[in-house]
Amino acid sequence: MAIIKPFITSVRFVSTIGAGTGTGATFVIAATAFTNDAGAAATAFPSTFAYYNLYVNGVLQQGNTSSVTTTAITIPDGDAENGGTPVTVEFVVN
């Protein structure tokens, strides 16, 4: 029997820390503050995905430093960063 590889793709969203709201543990950036790979405004993050990667200023963050829903990403203490710092969220979807 032939081995069938699973379908895997990724979807990336880009914004800046300055688009976030809240302070400390409640700092969040709404999904609508991000743009997708095509440069269009995002409406929501994927509802199902295998995993996601968070990059702050181009540096991959540890898995326990954020949480994500379809409407926002929470980055505790993200408000301590400079407002112009880029944030990229990459979802691996299968």
Salt bridges, closest charged atoms under 4 A:
ASP37 OD2 - ARG12 NH2 3.38
GLU90 OE2 - ARG12 NH1 3.87
